[in-house]
Amino acid sequence: MAERAGSTTDTVGNTAGNVGKTVGDTTSGLTKGLGDTLGGVTQGASDTVSGAGKGVSDTTKQTFGGKDQTADNPLGL
C-alpha cells in the first residue's frame, strides 16, 4: 500500500513537473518572440531612418553637383 501511494505521488509529481516545464517553455517562447519582434521593429525603424538619410544625401549630392557632403560643406556644394 505504501509502495502504491509512493508511485501515485511520483506520478502526480512528474505530471506537475511536466506542466510546469510546458508553462515555462511557453512563457520563454512568447518572451523570446516578443523580444525578436521588438528587435525587428527597432532594426526596421533604424534602417528606414538610415535609408531616408542616405536618400536625402544622394538627392542633395545630385542636385548640387555631386560633391560629398562634409561638416564644412553640408550641402555638397
Predicted model as a PDB file, atoms N, CA, C, CB and O in Angstrom, pLDDT in the B-factor column:
MODEL        1                                                                  
ATOM      1  N   MET A   1       0.828  -1.202   0.000  1.00 53.00           N  
ATOM      2  CA  MET A   1       0.000   0.000   0.000  1.00 53.00           C  
ATOM      3  C   MET A   1       0.869   1.262   0.000  1.00 53.00           C  
ATOM      4  CB  MET A   1      -0.940   0.001   1.218  1.00 53.00           C  
ATOM      5  O   MET A   1       0.611   2.200  -0.753  1.00 53.00           O  
ATOM      6  N   ALA A   2       1.890   1.275   0.842  1.00 56.00           N  
ATOM      7  CA  ALA A   2       2.779   2.438   0.893  1.00 56.00           C  
ATOM      8  C   ALA A   2       3.514   2.594  -0.424  1.00 56.00           C  
ATOM      9  CB  ALA A   2       3.784   2.308   2.052  1.00 56.00           C  
ATOM     10  O   ALA A   2       3.763   3.710  -0.882  1.00 56.00           O  
ATOM     11  N   GLU A   3       3.861   1.460  -1.033  1.00 64.00           N  
ATOM     12  CA  GLU A   3       4.575   1.500  -2.325  1.00 64.00           C  
ATOM     13  C   GLU A   3       3.679   2.096  -3.409  1.00 64.00           C  
ATOM     14  CB  GLU A   3       5.041   0.075  -2.742  1.00 64.00           C  
ATOM     15  O   GLU A   3       4.124   2.891  -4.237  1.00 64.00           O  
ATOM     16  N   ARG A   4       2.419   1.700  -3.385  1.00 67.00           N  
ATOM     17  CA  ARG A   4       1.467   2.215  -4.362  1.00 67.00           C  
ATOM     18  C   ARG A   4       1.248   3.720  -4.160  1.00 67.00           C  
ATOM     19  CB  ARG A   4       0.127   1.456  -4.257  1.00 67.00           C  
ATOM     20  O   ARG A   4       1.161   4.475  -5.129  1.00 67.00           O  
ATOM     21  N   ALA A   5       1.159   4.142  -2.912  1.00 65.00           N  
ATOM     22  CA  ALA A   5       0.993   5.571  -2.610  1.00 65.00           C  
ATOM     23  C   ALA A   5       2.215   6.353  -3.090  1.00 65.00           C  
ATOM     24  CB  ALA A   5       0.775   5.791  -1.086  1.00 65.00           C  
ATOM     25  O   ALA A   5       2.087   7.451  -3.631  1.00 65.00           O  
ATOM     26  N   GLY A   6       3.381   5.785  -2.888  1.00 68.00           N  
ATOM     27  CA  GLY A   6       4.603   6.433  -3.365  1.00 68.00           C  
ATOM     28  C   GLY A   6       4.614   6.558  -4.868  1.00 68.00           C  
ATOM     29  O   GLY A   6       5.026   7.589  -5.400  1.00 68.00           O  
ATOM     30  N   SER A   7       4.169   5.530  -5.562  1.00 83.00           N  
ATOM     31  CA  SER A   7       4.105   5.543  -7.016  1.00 83.00           C  
ATOM     32  C   SER A   7       3.132   6.607  -7.514  1.00 83.00           C  
ATOM     33  CB  SER A   7       3.697   4.169  -7.542  1.00 83.00           C  
ATOM     34  O   SER A   7       3.409   7.321  -8.477  1.00 83.00           O  
ATOM     35  N   THR A   8       1.992   6.699  -6.841  1.00 82.00           N  
ATOM     36  CA  THR A   8       0.995   7.715  -7.204  1.00 82.00           C  
ATOM     37  C   THR A   8       1.564   9.119  -6.982  1.00 82.00           C  
ATOM     38  CB  THR A   8      -0.308   7.523  -6.378  1.00 82.00           C  
ATOM     39  O   THR A   8       1.374  10.023  -7.796  1.00 82.00           O  
ATOM     40  N   THR A   9       2.264   9.274  -5.858  1.00 85.00           N  
ATOM     41  CA  THR A   9       2.885  10.566  -5.564  1.00 85.00           C  
ATOM     42  C   THR A   9       3.914  10.920  -6.626  1.00 85.00           C  
ATOM     43  CB  THR A   9       3.541  10.547  -4.175  1.00 85.00           C  
ATOM     44  O   THR A   9       3.995  12.071  -7.056  1.00 85.00           O  
ATOM     45  N   ASP A  10       4.695   9.942  -7.049  1.00 88.00           N  
ATOM     46  CA  ASP A  10       5.682  10.168  -8.120  1.00 88.00           C  
ATOM     47  C   ASP A  10       4.988  10.600  -9.408  1.00 88.00           C  
ATOM     48  CB  ASP A  10       6.516   8.889  -8.373  1.00 88.00           C  
ATOM     49  O   ASP A  10       5.436  11.526 -10.084  1.00 88.00           O  
ATOM     50  N   THR A  11       3.896   9.924  -9.738  1.00 87.00           N  
ATOM     51  CA  THR A  11       3.158  10.242 -10.960  1.00 87.00           C  
ATOM     52  C   THR A  11       2.615  11.665 -10.905  1.00 87.00           C  
ATOM     53  CB  THR A  11       2.009   9.242 -11.172  1.00 87.00           C  
ATOM     54  O   THR A  11       2.737  12.421 -11.869  1.00 87.00           O  
ATOM     55  N   VAL A  12       2.019  12.024  -9.780  1.00 88.00           N  
ATOM     56  CA  VAL A  12       1.484  13.380  -9.611  1.00 88.00           C  
ATOM     57  C   VAL A  12       2.620  14.404  -9.697  1.00 88.00           C  
ATOM     58  CB  VAL A  12       0.735  13.513  -8.253  1.00 88.00           C  
ATOM     59  O   VAL A  12       2.491  15.445 -10.341  1.00 88.00           O  
ATOM     60  N   GLY A  13       3.725  14.084  -9.036  1.00 88.00           N  
ATOM     61  CA  GLY A  13       4.883  14.990  -9.068  1.00 88.00           C  
ATOM     62  C   GLY A  13       5.424  15.157 -10.478  1.00 88.00           C  
ATOM     63  O   GLY A  13       5.733  16.272 -10.898  1.00 88.00           O  
ATOM     64  N   ASN A  14       5.541  14.056 -11.211  1.00 90.00           N  
ATOM     65  CA  ASN A  14       6.036  14.120 -12.592  1.00 90.00           C  
ATOM     66  C   ASN A  14       5.089  14.912 -13.480  1.00 90.00           C  
ATOM     67  CB  ASN A  14       6.224  12.709 -13.160  1.00 90.00           C  
ATOM     68  O   ASN A  14       5.529  15.712 -14.306  1.00 90.00           O  
ATOM     69  N   THR A  15       3.799  14.694 -13.311  1.00 91.00           N  
ATOM     70  CA  THR A  15       2.804  15.413 -14.108  1.00 91.00           C  
ATOM     71  C   THR A  15       2.880  16.910 -13.823  1.00 91.00           C  
ATOM     72  CB  THR A  15       1.384  14.882 -13.815  1.00 91.00           C  
ATOM     73  O   THR A  15       2.869  17.731 -14.740  1.00 91.00           O  
ATOM     74  N   ALA A  16       2.958  17.248 -12.543  1.00 90.00           N  
ATOM     75  CA  ALA A  16       3.068  18.667 -12.171  1.00 90.00           C  
ATOM     76  C   ALA A  16       4.356  19.267 -12.739  1.00 90.00           C  
ATOM     77  CB  ALA A  16       3.034  18.834 -10.626  1.00 90.00           C  
ATOM     78  O   ALA A  16       4.369  20.402 -13.216  1.00 90.00           O  
ATOM     79  N   GLY A  17       5.433  18.489 -12.681  1.00 90.00           N  
ATOM     80  CA  GLY A  17       6.707  18.948 -13.244  1.00 90.00           C  
ATOM     81  C   GLY A  17       6.606  19.184 -14.734  1.00 90.00           C  
ATOM     82  O   GLY A  17       7.119  20.180 -15.245  1.00 90.00           O  
ATOM     83  N   ASN A  18       5.943  18.268 -15.440  1.00 92.00           N  
ATOM     84  CA  ASN A  18       5.769  18.414 -16.893  1.00 92.00           C  
ATOM     85  C   ASN A  18       4.923  19.632 -17.235  1.00 92.00           C  
ATOM     86  CB  ASN A  18       5.125  17.156 -17.482  1.00 92.00           C  
ATOM     87  O   ASN A  18       5.229  20.361 -18.179  1.00 92.00           O  
ATOM     88  N   VAL A  19       3.861  19.850 -16.468  1.00 91.00           N  
ATOM     89  CA  VAL A  19       3.007  21.028 -16.677  1.00 91.00           C  
ATOM     90  C   VAL A  19       3.821  22.293 -16.450  1.00 91.00           C  
ATOM     91  CB  VAL A  19       1.772  20.999 -15.729  1.00 91.00           C  
ATOM     92  O   VAL A  19       3.752  23.241 -17.232  1.00 91.00           O  
ATOM     93  N   GLY A  20       4.595  22.294 -15.367  1.00 91.00           N  
ATOM     94  CA  GLY A  20       5.441  23.456 -15.071  1.00 91.00           C  
ATOM     95  C   GLY A  20       6.438  23.721 -16.184  1.00 91.00           C  
ATOM     96  O   GLY A  20       6.669  24.874 -16.551  1.00 91.00           O  
ATOM     97  N   LYS A  21       7.036  22.653 -16.730  1.00 93.00           N  
ATOM     98  CA  LYS A  21       8.010  22.811 -17.818  1.00 93.00           C  
ATOM     99  C   LYS A  21       7.326  23.359 -19.068  1.00 93.00           C  
ATOM    100  CB  LYS A  21       8.702  21.461 -18.133  1.00 93.00           C  
ATOM    101  O   LYS A  21       7.868  24.231 -19.747  1.00 93.00           O  
ATOM    102  N   THR A  22       6.139  22.844 -19.366  1.00 93.00           N  
ATOM    103  CA  THR A  22       5.394  23.320 -20.533  1.00 93.00           C  
ATOM    104  C   THR A  22       5.060  24.803 -20.394  1.00 93.00           C  
ATOM    105  CB  THR A  22       4.105  22.503 -20.719  1.00 93.00           C  
ATOM    106  O   THR A  22       5.227  25.572 -21.341  1.00 93.00           O  
ATOM    107  N   VAL A  23       4.592  25.198 -19.223  1.00 91.00           N  
ATOM    108  CA  VAL A  23       4.268  26.614 -18.978  1.00 91.00           C  
ATOM    109  C   VAL A  23       5.535  27.453 -19.096  1.00 91.00           C  
ATOM    110  CB  VAL A  23       3.618  26.806 -17.570  1.00 91.00           C  
ATOM    111  O   VAL A  23       5.522  28.523 -19.705  1.00 91.00           O  
ATOM    112  N   GLY A  24       6.627  26.967 -18.514  1.00 92.00           N  
ATOM    113  CA  GLY A  24       7.897  27.694 -18.596  1.00 92.00           C  
ATOM    114  C   GLY A  24       8.381  27.831 -20.021  1.00 92.00           C  
ATOM    115  O   GLY A  24       8.807  28.911 -20.432  1.00 92.00           O  
ATOM    116  N   ASP A  25       8.320  26.741 -20.790  1.00 92.00           N  
ATOM    117  CA  ASP A  25       8.743  26.779 -22.195  1.00 92.00           C  
ATOM    118  C   ASP A  25       7.878  27.740 -23.009  1.00 92.00           C  
ATOM    119  CB  ASP A  25       8.682  25.373 -22.810  1.00 92.00           C  
ATOM    120  O   ASP A  25       8.380  28.501 -23.837  1.00 92.00           O  
ATOM    121  N   THR A  26       6.574  27.692 -22.759  1.00 92.00           N  
ATOM    122  CA  THR A  26       5.647  28.565 -23.482  1.00 92.00           C  
ATOM    123  C   THR A  26       5.929  30.027 -23.164  1.00 92.00           C  
ATOM    124  CB  THR A  26       4.191  28.218 -23.131  1.00 92.00           C  
ATOM    125  O   THR A  26       5.999  30.870 -24.059  1.00 92.00           O  
ATOM    126  N   THR A  27       6.089  30.311 -21.885  1.00 92.00           N  
ATOM    127  CA  THR A  27       6.388  31.685 -21.459  1.00 92.00           C  
ATOM    128  C   THR A  27       7.702  32.154 -22.057  1.00 92.00           C  
ATOM    129  CB  THR A  27       6.443  31.782 -19.925  1.00 92.00           C  
ATOM    130  O   THR A  27       7.809  33.277 -22.549  1.00 92.00           O  
ATOM    131  N   SER A  28       8.697  31.285 -22.009  1.00 92.00           N  
ATOM    132  CA  SER A  28      10.009  31.614 -22.574  1.00 92.00           C  
ATOM    133  C   SER A  28       9.902  31.871 -24.073  1.00 92.00           C  
ATOM    134  CB  SER A  28      11.016  30.481 -22.301  1.00 92.00           C  
ATOM    135  O   SER A  28      10.494  32.819 -24.589  1.00 92.00           O  
ATOM    136  N   GLY A  29       9.149  31.028 -24.768  1.00 91.00           N  
ATOM    137  CA  GLY A  29       8.958  31.198 -26.211  1.00 91.00           C  
ATOM    138  C   GLY A  29       8.237  32.490 -26.552  1.00 91.00           C  
ATOM    139  O   GLY A  29       8.599  33.183 -27.502  1.00 91.00           O  
ATOM    140  N   LEU A  30       7.213  32.811 -25.770  1.00 91.00           N  
ATOM    141  CA  LEU A  30       6.465  34.057 -26.003  1.00 91.00           C  
ATOM    142  C   LEU A  30       7.355  35.268 -25.753  1.00 91.00           C  
ATOM    143  CB  LEU A  30       5.214  34.121 -25.096  1.00 91.00           C  
ATOM    144  O   LEU A  30       7.336  36.237 -26.512  1.00 91.00           O  
ATOM    145  N   THR A  31       8.133  35.198 -24.676  1.00 93.00           N  
ATOM    146  CA  THR A  31       9.040  36.306 -24.350  1.00 93.00           C  
ATOM    147  C   THR A  31      10.076  36.487 -25.446  1.00 93.00           C  
ATOM    148  CB  THR A  31       9.738  36.061 -22.998  1.00 93.00           C  
ATOM    149  O   THR A  31      10.365  37.613 -25.852  1.00 93.00           O  
ATOM    150  N   LYS A  32      10.638  35.380 -25.928  1.00 92.00           N  
ATOM    151  CA  LYS A  32      11.631  35.440 -26.996  1.00 92.00           C  
ATOM    152  C   LYS A  32      10.990  35.985 -28.277  1.00 92.00           C  
ATOM    153  CB  LYS A  32      12.246  34.039 -27.247  1.00 92.00           C  
ATOM    154  O   LYS A  32      11.579  36.810 -28.975  1.00 92.00           O  
ATOM    155  N   GLY A  33       9.778  35.512 -28.573  1.00 92.00           N  
ATOM    156  CA  GLY A  33       9.071  36.005 -29.755  1.00 92.00           C  
ATOM    157  C   GLY A  33       8.832  37.499 -29.686  1.00 92.00           C  
ATOM    158  O   GLY A  33       9.018  38.215 -30.669  1.00 92.00           O  
ATOM    159  N   LEU A  34       8.418  37.965 -28.515  1.00 92.00           N  
ATOM    160  CA  LEU A  34       8.178  39.397 -28.323  1.00 92.00           C  
ATOM    161  C   LEU A  34       9.487  40.172 -28.471  1.00 92.00           C  
ATOM    162  CB  LEU A  34       7.544  39.665 -26.933  1.00 92.00           C  
ATOM    163  O   LEU A  34       9.530  41.226 -29.107  1.00 92.00           O  
ATOM    164  N   GLY A  35      10.553  39.634 -27.874  1.00 92.00           N  
ATOM    165  CA  GLY A  35      11.863  40.274 -27.994  1.00 92.00           C  
ATOM    166  C   GLY A  35      12.326  40.348 -29.441  1.00 92.00           C  
ATOM    167  O   GLY A  35      12.828  41.380 -29.886  1.00 92.00           O  
ATOM    168  N   ASP A  36      12.155  39.242 -30.180  1.00 92.00           N  
ATOM    169  CA  ASP A  36      12.544  39.215 -31.594  1.00 92.00           C  
ATOM    170  C   ASP A  36      11.720  40.221 -32.398  1.00 92.00           C  
ATOM    171  CB  ASP A  36      12.368  37.794 -32.178  1.00 92.00           C  
ATOM    172  O   ASP A  36      12.249  40.910 -33.269  1.00 92.00           O  
ATOM    173  N   THR A  37      10.417  40.301 -32.099  1.00 92.00           N  
ATOM    174  CA  THR A  37       9.537  41.234 -32.808  1.00 92.00           C  
ATOM    175  C   THR A  37       9.960  42.675 -32.547  1.00 92.00           C  
ATOM    176  CB  THR A  37       8.071  41.026 -32.382  1.00 92.00           C  
ATOM    177  O   THR A  37      10.084  43.473 -33.476  1.00 92.00           O  
ATOM    178  N   LEU A  38      10.181  43.000 -31.274  1.00 92.00           N  
ATOM    179  CA  LEU A  38      10.610  44.367 -30.924  1.00 92.00           C  
ATOM    180  C   LEU A  38      11.969  44.676 -31.545  1.00 92.00           C  
ATOM    181  CB  LEU A  38      10.677  44.544 -29.385  1.00 92.00           C  
ATOM    182  O   LEU A  38      12.203  45.783 -32.030  1.00 92.00           O  
ATOM    183  N   GLY A  39      12.860  43.685 -31.524  1.00 92.00           N  
ATOM    184  CA  GLY A  39      14.174  43.869 -32.147  1.00 92.00           C  
ATOM    185  C   GLY A  39      14.047  44.119 -33.641  1.00 92.00           C  
ATOM    186  O   GLY A  39      14.738  44.973 -34.198  1.00 92.00           O  
ATOM    187  N   GLY A  40      13.158  43.368 -34.287  1.00 92.00           N  
ATOM    188  CA  GLY A  40      12.929  43.546 -35.723  1.00 92.00           C  
ATOM    189  C   GLY A  40      12.328  44.899 -36.046  1.00 92.00           C  
ATOM    190  O   GLY A  40      12.719  45.549 -37.015  1.00 92.00           O  
ATOM    191  N   VAL A  41      11.381  45.316 -35.232  1.00 92.00           N  
ATOM    192  CA  VAL A  41      10.750  46.631 -35.442  1.00 92.00           C  
ATOM    193  C   VAL A  41      11.785  47.741 -35.264  1.00 92.00           C  
ATOM    194  CB  VAL A  41       9.560  46.838 -34.457  1.00 92.00           C  
ATOM    195  O   VAL A  41      11.840  48.686 -36.051  1.00 92.00           O  
ATOM    196  N   THR A  42      12.602  47.612 -34.217  1.00 93.00           N  
ATOM    197  CA  THR A  42      13.645  48.621 -33.958  1.00 93.00           C  
ATOM    198  C   THR A  42      14.642  48.663 -35.099  1.00 93.00           C  
ATOM    199  CB  THR A  42      14.376  48.329 -32.633  1.00 93.00           C  
ATOM    200  O   THR A  42      15.032  49.739 -35.551  1.00 93.00           O  
ATOM    201  N   GLN A  43      15.059  47.482 -35.571  1.00 92.00           N  
ATOM    202  CA  GLN A  43      16.010  47.417 -36.688  1.00 92.00           C  
ATOM    203  C   GLN A  43      15.387  48.006 -37.944  1.00 92.00           C  
ATOM    204  CB  GLN A  43      16.456  45.959 -36.947  1.00 92.00           C  
ATOM    205  O   GLN A  43      16.044  48.730 -38.692  1.00 92.00           O  
ATOM    206  N   GLY A  44      14.103  47.689 -38.172  1.00 92.00           N  
ATOM    207  CA  GLY A  44      13.396  48.238 -39.336  1.00 92.00           C  
ATOM    208  C   GLY A  44      13.321  49.755 -39.283  1.00 92.00           C  
ATOM    209  O   GLY A  44      13.533  50.428 -40.291  1.00 92.00           O  
ATOM    210  N   ALA A  45      13.020  50.293 -38.104  1.00 93.00           N  
ATOM    211  CA  ALA A  45      12.946  51.752 -37.945  1.00 93.00           C  
ATOM    212  C   ALA A  45      14.316  52.377 -38.178  1.00 93.00           C  
ATOM    213  CB  ALA A  45      12.420  52.126 -36.538  1.00 93.00           C  
ATOM    214  O   ALA A  45      14.436  53.418 -38.823  1.00 93.00           O  
ATOM    215  N   SER A  46      15.337  51.732 -37.647  1.00 92.00           N  
ATOM    216  CA  SER A  46      16.707  52.230 -37.828  1.00 92.00           C  
ATOM    217  C   SER A  46      17.091  52.213 -39.301  1.00 92.00           C  
ATOM    218  CB  SER A  46      17.706  51.387 -37.009  1.00 92.00           C  
ATOM    219  O   SER A  46      17.670  53.175 -39.808  1.00 92.00           O  
ATOM    220  N   ASP A  47      16.769  51.117 -39.989  1.00 91.00           N  
ATOM    221  CA  ASP A  47      17.067  51.013 -41.423  1.00 91.00           C  
ATOM    222  C   ASP A  47      16.312  52.081 -42.214  1.00 91.00           C  
ATOM    223  CB  ASP A  47      16.704  49.610 -41.949  1.00 91.00           C  
ATOM    224  O   ASP A  47      16.849  52.658 -43.160  1.00 91.00           O  
ATOM    225  N   THR A  48      15.071  52.337 -41.821  1.00 91.00           N  
ATOM    226  CA  THR A  48      14.256  53.343 -42.510  1.00 91.00           C  
ATOM    227  C   THR A  48      14.869  54.726 -42.355  1.00 91.00           C  
ATOM    228  CB  THR A  48      12.815  53.340 -41.968  1.00 91.00           C  
ATOM    229  O   THR A  48      14.985  55.471 -43.328  1.00 91.00           O  
ATOM    230  N   VAL A  49      15.261  55.070 -41.137  1.00 90.00           N  
ATOM    231  CA  VAL A  49      15.880  56.383 -40.880  1.00 90.00           C  
ATOM    232  C   VAL A  49      17.196  56.489 -41.631  1.00 90.00           C  
ATOM    233  CB  VAL A  49      16.111  56.604 -39.358  1.00 90.00           C  
ATOM    234  O   VAL A  49      17.497  57.513 -42.245  1.00 90.00           O  
ATOM    235  N   SER A  50      17.979  55.414 -41.574  1.00 90.00           N  
ATOM    236  CA  SER A  50      19.271  55.391 -42.276  1.00 90.00           C  
ATOM    237  C   SER A  50      19.063  55.538 -43.783  1.00 90.00           C  
ATOM    238  CB  SER A  50      20.036  54.078 -41.968  1.00 90.00           C  
ATOM    239  O   SER A  50      19.777  56.292 -44.444  1.00 90.00           O  
ATOM    240  N   GLY A  51      18.083  54.814 -44.320  1.00 90.00           N  
ATOM    241  CA  GLY A  51      17.781  54.890 -45.751  1.00 90.00           C  
ATOM    242  C   GLY A  51      17.295  56.268 -46.149  1.00 90.00           C  
ATOM    243  O   GLY A  51      17.653  56.781 -47.209  1.00 90.00           O  
ATOM    244  N   ALA A  52      16.477  56.865 -45.297  1.00 90.00           N  
ATOM    245  CA  ALA A  52      15.971  58.216 -45.590  1.00 90.00           C  
ATOM    246  C   ALA A  52      17.119  59.213 -45.595  1.00 90.00           C  
ATOM    247  CB  ALA A  52      14.897  58.642 -44.555  1.00 90.00           C  
ATOM    248  O   ALA A  52      17.190  60.086 -46.461  1.00 90.00           O  
ATOM    249  N   GLY A  53      18.016  59.081 -44.626  1.00 87.00           N  
ATOM    250  CA  GLY A  53      19.181  59.958 -44.569  1.00 87.00           C  
ATOM    251  C   GLY A  53      20.052  59.810 -45.793  1.00 87.00           C  
ATOM    252  O   GLY A  53      20.540  60.803 -46.331  1.00 87.00           O  
ATOM    253  N   LYS A  54      20.255  58.579 -46.243  1.00 87.00           N  
ATOM    254  CA  LYS A  54      21.066  58.331 -47.431  1.00 87.00           C  
ATOM    255  C   LYS A  54      20.369  58.899 -48.668  1.00 87.00           C  
ATOM    256  CB  LYS A  54      21.332  56.816 -47.605  1.00 87.00           C  
ATOM    257  O   LYS A  54      21.011  59.473 -49.547  1.00 87.00           O  
ATOM    258  N   GLY A  55      19.054  58.730 -48.722  1.00 87.00           N  
ATOM    259  CA  GLY A  55      18.291  59.279 -49.844  1.00 87.00           C  
ATOM    260  C   GLY A  55      18.418  60.787 -49.927  1.00 87.00           C  
ATOM    261  O   GLY A  55      18.598  61.337 -51.013  1.00 87.00           O  
ATOM    262  N   VAL A  56      18.326  61.461 -48.790  1.00 84.00           N  
ATOM    263  CA  VAL A  56      18.467  62.920 -48.753  1.00 84.00           C  
ATOM    264  C   VAL A  56      19.877  63.305 -49.193  1.00 84.00           C  
ATOM    265  CB  VAL A  56      18.166  63.473 -47.326  1.00 84.00           C  
ATOM    266  O   VAL A  56      20.068  64.234 -49.978  1.00 84.00           O  
ATOM    267  N   SER A  57      20.866  62.568 -48.667  1.00 80.00           N  
ATOM    268  CA  SER A  57      22.258  62.838 -49.027  1.00 80.00           C  
ATOM    269  C   SER A  57      22.477  62.660 -50.527  1.00 80.00           C  
ATOM    270  CB  SER A  57      23.204  61.917 -48.242  1.00 80.00           C  
ATOM    271  O   SER A  57      23.087  63.513 -51.172  1.00 80.00           O  
ATOM    272  N   ASP A  58      21.983  61.558 -51.081  1.00 81.00           N  
ATOM    273  CA  ASP A  58      22.143  61.286 -52.514  1.00 81.00           C  
ATOM    274  C   ASP A  58      21.437  62.351 -53.358  1.00 81.00           C  
ATOM    275  CB  ASP A  58      21.594  59.888 -52.861  1.00 81.00           C  
ATOM    276  O   ASP A  58      21.977  62.821 -54.359  1.00 81.00           O  
ATOM    277  N   THR A  59      20.226  62.724 -52.939  1.00 81.00           N  
ATOM    278  CA  THR A  59      19.464  63.739 -53.673  1.00 81.00           C  
ATOM    279  C   THR A  59      20.188  65.074 -53.644  1.00 81.00           C  
ATOM    280  CB  THR A  59      18.052  63.890 -53.083  1.00 81.00           C  
ATOM    281  O   THR A  59      20.293  65.757 -54.663  1.00 81.00           O  
ATOM    282  N   THR A  60      20.682  65.437 -52.477  1.00 76.00           N  
ATOM    283  CA  THR A  60      21.418  66.702 -52.334  1.00 76.00           C  
ATOM    284  C   THR A  60      22.661  66.682 -53.212  1.00 76.00           C  
ATOM    285  CB  THR A  60      21.809  66.951 -50.854  1.00 76.00           C  
ATOM    286  O   THR A  60      22.978  67.662 -53.886  1.00 76.00           O  
ATOM    287  N   LYS A  61      23.356  65.556 -53.194  1.00 73.00           N  
ATOM    288  CA  LYS A  61      24.586  65.419 -53.982  1.00 73.00           C  
ATOM    289  C   LYS A  61      24.279  65.589 -55.473  1.00 73.00           C  
ATOM    290  CB  LYS A  61      25.252  64.040 -53.721  1.00 73.00           C  
ATOM    291  O   LYS A  61      25.007  66.276 -56.189  1.00 73.00           O  
ATOM    292  N   GLN A  62      23.199  64.958 -55.931  1.00 73.00           N  
ATOM    293  CA  GLN A  62      22.827  65.052 -57.353  1.00 73.00           C  
ATOM    294  C   GLN A  62      22.371  66.467 -57.710  1.00 73.00           C  
ATOM    295  CB  GLN A  62      21.709  64.039 -57.687  1.00 73.00           C  
ATOM    296  O   GLN A  62      22.663  66.976 -58.792  1.00 73.00           O  
ATOM    297  N   THR A  63      21.651  67.090 -56.779  1.00 73.00           N  
ATOM    298  CA  THR A  63      21.107  68.426 -57.040  1.00 73.00           C  
ATOM    299  C   THR A  63      22.193  69.487 -57.085  1.00 73.00           C  
ATOM    300  CB  THR A  63      20.085  68.791 -55.980  1.00 73.00           C  
ATOM    301  O   THR A  63      22.126  70.419 -57.886  1.00 73.00           O  
ATOM    302  N   PHE A  64      23.195  69.345 -56.225  1.00 68.00           N  
ATOM    303  CA  PHE A  64      24.196  70.408 -56.086  1.00 68.00           C  
ATOM    304  C   PHE A  64      25.570  70.030 -56.640  1.00 68.00           C  
ATOM    305  CB  PHE A  64      24.333  70.782 -54.636  1.00 68.00           C  
ATOM    306  O   PHE A  64      26.584  70.528 -56.151  1.00 68.00           O  
ATOM    307  N   GLY A  65      25.620  69.181 -57.623  1.00 66.00           N  
ATOM    308  CA  GLY A  65      26.867  68.985 -58.343  1.00 66.00           C  
ATOM    309  C   GLY A  65      27.694  67.771 -57.982  1.00 66.00           C  
ATOM    310  O   GLY A  65      28.819  67.646 -58.466  1.00 66.00           O  
ATOM    311  N   GLY A  66      27.198  66.882 -57.165  1.00 62.00           N  
ATOM    312  CA  GLY A  66      27.859  65.598 -56.981  1.00 62.00           C  
ATOM    313  C   GLY A  66      29.031  65.547 -56.029  1.00 62.00           C  
ATOM    314  O   GLY A  66      29.755  64.551 -56.025  1.00 62.00           O  
ATOM    315  N   LYS A  67      29.254  66.563 -55.226  1.00 63.00           N  
ATOM    316  CA  LYS A  67      30.344  66.519 -54.253  1.00 63.00           C  
ATOM    317  C   LYS A  67      29.843  65.860 -52.971  1.00 63.00           C  
ATOM    318  CB  LYS A  67      30.893  67.949 -53.961  1.00 63.00           C  
ATOM    319  O   LYS A  67      28.652  65.907 -52.663  1.00 63.00           O  
ATOM    320  N   ASP A  68      30.773  65.239 -52.221  1.00 64.00           N  
ATOM    321  CA  ASP A  68      30.396  64.633 -50.943  1.00 64.00           C  
ATOM    322  C   ASP A  68      30.045  65.707 -49.930  1.00 64.00           C  
ATOM    323  CB  ASP A  68      31.527  63.746 -50.406  1.00 64.00           C  
ATOM    324  O   ASP A  68      30.615  66.798 -49.920  1.00 64.00           O  
ATOM    325  N   GLN A  69      29.096  65.364 -49.083  1.00 63.00           N  
ATOM    326  CA  GLN A  69      28.735  66.279 -48.007  1.00 63.00           C  
ATOM    327  C   GLN A  69      29.728  66.101 -46.866  1.00 63.00           C  
ATOM    328  CB  GLN A  69      27.272  66.032 -47.520  1.00 63.00           C  
ATOM    329  O   GLN A  69      30.090  64.976 -46.522  1.00 63.00           O  
ATOM    330  N   THR A  70      30.157  67.185 -46.293  1.00 69.00           N  
ATOM    331  CA  THR A  70      31.043  67.152 -45.129  1.00 69.00           C  
ATOM    332  C   THR A  70      30.525  68.139 -44.104  1.00 69.00           C  
ATOM    333  CB  THR A  70      32.516  67.480 -45.520  1.00 69.00           C  
ATOM    334  O   THR A  70      29.584  68.887 -44.370  1.00 69.00           O  
ATOM    335  N   ALA A  71      31.141  68.140 -42.929  1.00 69.00           N  
ATOM    336  CA  ALA A  71      30.714  69.084 -41.889  1.00 69.00           C  
ATOM    337  C   ALA A  71      30.918  70.514 -42.361  1.00 69.00           C  
ATOM    338  CB  ALA A  71      31.486  68.841 -40.576  1.00 69.00           C  
ATOM    339  O   ALA A  71      30.117  71.399 -42.058  1.00 69.00           O  
ATOM    340  N   ASP A  72      32.002  70.736 -43.108  1.00 72.00           N  
ATOM    341  CA  ASP A  72      32.292  72.085 -43.618  1.00 72.00           C  
ATOM    342  C   ASP A  72      31.448  72.431 -44.843  1.00 72.00           C  
ATOM    343  CB  ASP A  72      33.774  72.206 -43.968  1.00 72.00           C  
ATOM    344  O   ASP A  72      31.246  73.601 -45.171  1.00 72.00           O  
ATOM    345  N   ASN A  73      30.965  71.393 -45.505  1.00 69.00           N  
ATOM    346  CA  ASN A  73      30.228  71.594 -46.758  1.00 69.00           C  
ATOM    347  C   ASN A  73      28.975  70.710 -46.741  1.00 69.00           C  
ATOM    348  CB  ASN A  73      31.130  71.264 -48.006  1.00 69.00           C  
ATOM    349  O   ASN A  73      28.885  69.765 -47.525  1.00 69.00           O  
ATOM    350  N   PRO A  74      28.007  70.999 -45.861  1.00 66.00           N  
ATOM    351  CA  PRO A  74      26.873  70.094 -45.656  1.00 66.00           C  
ATOM    352  C   PRO A  74      25.996  69.888 -46.881  1.00 66.00           C  
ATOM    353  CB  PRO A  74      26.032  70.604 -44.551  1.00 66.00           C  
ATOM    354  O   PRO A  74      25.330  68.858 -46.982  1.00 66.00           O  
ATOM    355  N   LEU A  75      25.973  70.815 -47.795  1.00 65.00           N  
ATOM    356  CA  LEU A  75      25.137  70.657 -48.986  1.00 65.00           C  
ATOM    357  C   LEU A  75      25.913  70.031 -50.150  1.00 65.00           C  
ATOM    358  CB  LEU A  75      24.571  72.010 -49.409  1.00 65.00           C  
ATOM    359  O   LEU A  75      25.342  69.792 -51.214  1.00 65.00           O  
ATOM    360  N   GLY A  76      27.189  69.768 -49.957  1.00 59.00           N  
ATOM    361  CA  GLY A  76      27.981  69.178 -51.023  1.00 59.00           C  
ATOM    362  C   GLY A  76      28.177  70.116 -52.187  1.00 59.00           C  
ATOM    363  O   GLY A  76      28.238  69.682 -53.337  1.00 59.00           O  
ATOM    364  N   LEU A  77      28.276  71.398 -51.901  1.00 60.00           N  
ATOM    365  CA  LEU A  77      28.450  72.411 -52.970  1.00 60.00           C  
ATOM    366  C   LEU A  77      29.894  72.506 -53.398  1.00 60.00           C  
ATOM    367  CB  LEU A  77      27.961  73.790 -52.504  1.00 60.00           C  
ATOM    368  O   LEU A  77      30.225  73.299 -54.279  1.00 60.00           O  
TER     369      LEU A  77                                                      
ENDMDL                                                                          
END                                                                             
